[in-house]
Amino acid sequence: ATVSVLNWRAPTRYTMPFGAINDMMKKAGAAVSSALSNPMDMHNAAMGKLSPSEYDAAAKSIADVFMFSGCGDEQTSADVSNTAGFSLPQNAGPGGAGGACTNAFLHVVYKDGKEEVMTYVQILSKMRDFLKQKGYTQITQLSASRQLQLSKAFDFGKSSGNHKALLCGINYVDATRGRLSGCINDVVALRKYIGSKGFKEDPSNMRVCIDDHADAKYKQHMKLTPHKATKAEILAGINWLVKGAKAGDILFFSFSGHGGQTKDLNGDEEDGMDETICPEDYSTKGIITDDLLFEKLVAPLPPGVRLVCIMDCCHSGTVLDLPYTFCATDANVEQAEAGAFDSLFANPGFGAEIVQFIKSGVLGHLPNCAALTKFAKGNGWIK
């Protein structure tokens, strides 16, 4: 695959080559590319002919997924050379370098060494403020498969079901350029965080993909034998994560490394580019696109499964193409905090993804085929 990685280490989307959905995507792309200056335009474009309840019914036919990302699709993330300035507690990670998104998130949820109860909008706003204080311009974003109230407390999820996690961190130690230094540290830090949520560090419940198996801090802080962070191993890890998932299970997926954009080959992107993540062997084996992530990570999960994701890479804003999104621009946060709105906005990329799957025949093999086909037909996107 040909990949263009823009500003190594992020919602400009959507053109479908057929009728009404094409117009919908163009309107959405215009709203998103202006940093969601009028998010209701995007929301209404995504809804199309459907009522909020009809759209929500389609969203609920997939698993309960939500994702924090450190920047929008058009933005780049950052690798922090020294996380000491993030004032993390001792049990939050190994120290040293790390990803800006991961460490901002941990700084917020582990404020003063204690996990605080905060609303979704408070977390996004504090992450954004903290990144700005450190000189970063990236805008945090939340995507979800369920409509939620931004004023409600962030809920990682509690369940007596299985807890499985896949953590990926790539420093690209064998690369001639674009090396990073903090992504494996992100894995260690997040492992400690999710450990407090009931995730056990053993091979049946947790898998790690990293590119440097000799990393001193990994060996110091973790006991799991890691897998390589190749394209094949990451996709195998995703298959392992979702295999056998059932209602009541809680899954966790994180990726720290390079994100990029590559030419969109199926016409579902307004800017002509798919968002991607880059495995350690991307230069020979290719990248992993947002379409493939949705197909392998999100679509196979039945309703009732909870999947939490943290994506610390460039161009990651809507990389999972989930039904709802909120970009924490200053204007959006101010309006949310003032009570002008208290919910997420519909994401046009979700409809585009479903149409693509229906046309390719992939959807017929998934547990939510009937509900999602009804969703696409109800909006007039397919006959």
Secondary structure, DSSP 8 states (H G I E B T S, - for coil): ---B--S---------SSHHHHHHHHHHHHHHHTTTSSHHHHHHHHHTT--HHHHHHHHTTS-EEEEEESS-TT----EES-GGGG---GGG---S-EEHHHHHHHHHHTGGGS----BHHHHHHHHHHHHHHTT-----EEEESS--BTTSB------SS-EEEEEEE---TT-SS---SSHHHHHHHHHHHHHTTT---STTTEEEEES-TT-HHHHHH--S--B--SHHHHHHHHHHHHTT--TT-EEEEEEES-EEEEE-SSS--TTSEEEEE--TTHHHH--EEHHHHIIIIITT--TT-EEEEEEESTT-TTTT--SEEEE--HHHHHHHHTTS--B-EE-HHHHHHHHHHHHHT-GGGSTTHHHHHHHHHHTTS--
